[in-house]
């Protein structure tokens, strides 16, 4: 049974996102201001018009004052939230993981806001220095600086601000109970929190066949094996078959269901507290047809999905959101 959702009750009418990377010349205040001001401008409003603010960040700041100070807010409620980041094998499988990394770098090379904007060959990925076990440099996302913002309103008011709002169809957040590491039956080949949050979100949004109804997805590719497992946890591939779909190109820009068309954490970058909203920003661009000729997807499907997680296998939190350009 689905949790009580907010399908078609809330709409996103403006968004902003900074380029991700190592911003040595900018601090948290600068990044917050850049993303927030771009979001306000895209919605055509001033900061005084916003009734309440929420700030998602990791480590930076200790309260809502982290946002209220640089924005110079007066008499506004500001809430700070933090939930970690939700704020391998040999031979043939090595090629599968390399293809995931190659896909995300290919997409990121077409994204002017991405941290790493260069295509990388399979040979380079496979021959890169190892970081842990069989995972190489190109299997791991890099931590970056960056910020993203969204302006949300009641759905009935959306067209007062934009002709192309993005309606929220589902929001699901699941926190694990940390029992995985103590469960001898847990084999680390799936993430129960992701599966649970996905099923709840699908029920809220009325999605019965994710592969047939989801146009594109942004997922938490902190490591290439994680993205591989996430395909199955989200229902994009049958258990044990995602590797075949990777080799078939299912999740590439021109594939059946493009995943991480903006480059994902791997290429766009991963400011831990900003990545979740950055994913929604890509859904915003794609569903409005504003991603640019080099990476704009083409499909008749009208739903986009974002997936964010935090923690570790066996003890994590997972978020799944679904969005669409039409209400009802």
N, C-alpha and C positions, 0 to 999 in steps of 0.2 A: 504494500500500500504506500502510495506517495505521501510525502509530507505536504502540508498545506502550502502551496506555492503562490506566486504572484503573477501568474501568466497574464500578459497583456494589461497589467495594472500599472506598470512602470515603463518608461521609455528613456533611452539615452538620446539627448538632443545636441550634445557637443562633446568633443574629446580633444585631448592634446597629448603629445608624447615627445619627449626630447630624443635626440640621437643617443644611443647607448655607447659607452666606451669608457676610457680612462680620462675623466675630466679633471685634470690636475689644476686647472685654472677656475674651477667652479666648486662651490660647496653645496651642502644640502639645501640651503635657502635659495640659491640661484636656480637649482634644478626644480625645486617646488614651484617657484615663481614662473619659470618658463612653461612648464606643463600646465599649471593652473590658468595662466593668462591665455594660452592657446585654446584651452577648453572653453573659457568664458567667451573669448572672441568668436569661436566657431558657433556658439549658441546665441551670440548677439546680445549678451547680458553683461551687467556689471556685478562685482562681487557682493554688493549690497542686496542684490536680488535673490541671492541664495539663502535659503532658510537654515540649512544645517550642513556641516562639513564632516567628512570622515577622512582620516589619514591612515594609509597602510604603509608601514615601514618596518625594517628590521634593524635593531640596534640603535639607529639614529633617534635621539630624543626620548622623552619619558612621558609625554602627555600630549593633549591636543594643542598645547601652546607651541609645539614644534611647527605647526602650520599657521596658527593664529598670529604669531610674531612676524614672520616674513610677509604674510599677506596683509598685515595690519588690520585684522578683523576686530570689530567692536560689537559686543553684545550678541555674538553668534555661538551656538553650541558646536564644539569641535571634538570628535571622538577619535582617539588613536587606537588602532588594532594591529596585532601582530600574531602570525601563526607560521613561524619559520619561513620556508620558501613558498607557502601558500598564502601567505600574504601574497657471462661470456663463454665461448668455447672455440674449438679449432676449425681449420680448413673451410668448409663451406660456410659455416656460421660467421667466420671472420669476414667473408665477403659481404654477408648480410648487414653486419654492423657498420662496415665501411660504406655501404650504399646509403644507409641512413645518414651518416655524417656527410657524405658527398651531396645528398639531396638538400640538406639544410644549408650547406655552404653555397650551393648553386642558387638557392632561393635568396639567401642573404646578400649575395653579390648583386642582386637586382633591387635591393632595398637601401635607399639613401640614408636611412636612420640606423642601419645595422652597425655593430662594432667591427665585425670581420667581413669585409666586402670583397672576398676573393674566392673564386672557385678553387677546389682542391681535388686532385686526381685520386683515384682509388689506389694507385701505386704509392703515392705520398702518404695517404692515410694508413695503409697497411704496413708501411716501413717506418712509421713514426716511432720515436722513443716510447717505451712502456712507462705507464704511471703507476698502475696497481694491477697485479695479476697479468691478464692478457689485454687490459685496457690501455690504449695508447693515448697520446696527447689529443688526437682528434675525436676520441670517444667521450671527452669530458668538456662540459661547458665552462666558460670562463666567467669570473665575477666581474661585473662592470659597474659604472655609475650611470644613473638615468632616472627619469621620472615620467609618470603618465597621469592623466586626469580625465574625469568623466563628469558631465553635467546630467543629472537625472531629474525627471519630473513625472507627475501623474500622466498616464497615457492619454487621457482626454485633452491634456494641454499641450501635447507634443508639437502639433502643427502651428502653434503660436511662435515656435522658435526655429523650426526647420521643416522643409518639405520632404526630407528623407530621414525620419527618426529610425532608431533601432529599438524594437520592443523586446523586453526581457520575457522570455518564455518559461524559463526555469532557473532556479538557483538551488544548488544542493551542496551542503557541507557536512562531511562525516569525519569525526575524530575517532581514531582507533583507541583501543584500551591497553595497548602495549603488550598484548599477550602473545604476539607472534613469535618472539624470540624464545619464549618458554614452551611453545607448542611443538612437540616432536613431529607432528604431522604437517607442519608448515614447510613447504619445499622451496620457497622464494621464487617460484615461477609465476606468481601473480600477486596483485596487491588487493586484498579484500576491501580496503577502504575506497579504492578507486571504483571497483565493481559496484559497491553499494551506492556510492554517490551518483554514479552513472545511471543505475537503474531507477533511482529516485527522481533524477532530473528528467529522464525519458518519460516516466509516468506523469510528471507535472506538465510536460510539454506535449504530451500525446504522441510521442515517438514510439512506434512499434517495430520499426526496422531501421536502425541507425544508419546502416550502409546505404540504404535507399533514400533516406530523408535528410541526412546531414550533407551540406554542400562542401564544407571545409572545417578543419579543426586545428586549433592551436593547443599543443600538449606540452607537458613539462618534461622536455628532453634533457634533463640534467646529465644523463649519460646515455649513450646509444642503446645499451641493453634495456634501459628504462623505457625508452620510446617503443621498442619492440614489444615489450610486455603490455604497455598501455594500449596498443592497438587491440589486443585481445580483451583486456579489461573493459574497454569502451564498446565492445561488440562489433568492431570494424573487421575482425577476422575470427574464425573459429579457433578454439584452443589448440595450440601446437602448430598452427598453419600460417602465422603472421610472416614468418621468414619467406615463405613462398610468395606472399603478396608483395613483399619488399622487392624481391627479384623480378616480379612481374611489373613493377612500376605503379602499383595501385595508389600509392600515397604521394606520388610526385605531382608537380604543378599541373600536368596534363592528364593525371590519372583519375581514377573513378572517385576518389575522395582525397583531395590534396590535404596534407598535414604539414603544419608549420610553413605556409607559403611566404612568411616574412623572414624565415631563417631560424626561428625558434631560439631557445636559450643558447644553443650551440653557436649560432652565427650572429643573431641579433645582439646577444649579450644577456647577462643575468644579474641585474641589481636586485638582490634577493627580495626586497620589499615591493619592487615595482613590476616584476615580471607578470604577475597575474593580470593586472590592469593593462599592461602592454599587449597581452593576448587579446583582450576585448577590443583594443584599438585596431588590431588587424581585422577582427570580425567586422568592426565598424566600417573600415575602408573597403573590404571585400564586398559586403552586402550593399554598400552604396555605389559600387562600381568605381571606386576612387583609388584603387591600389596601384594603378599605373599599368601601361601596356605590357611591361616586361614580366609582371607576375600576377596580373588580374586573372582570376579563374573564370571559366565560362561554364555555366550549369543552369539547369532549370530548377534545381533544388533550392529551397529558400530558408534554410536554417543553418546557423553557424554555431560551433561549439568551442568553448574554452575549458581547458583542464589545468589545474594547478595543484601541486602537492608540496608537502613539507615533512621533514622528519626522515626516518629510515625504514627500510623494509622490516615489517613486523611491529613498527610503532610510528605511525604517520597520520597526517591529516590530509584530506583530499577534498577538492572543490571542483564541481562541474557546473558550468553555466551554458544556457542555450538561448540564442537570440535570433530574431527575424525581422525583416523590413515591413511586414504586414501585420496588422492587429486583427485578432479574432480568428 
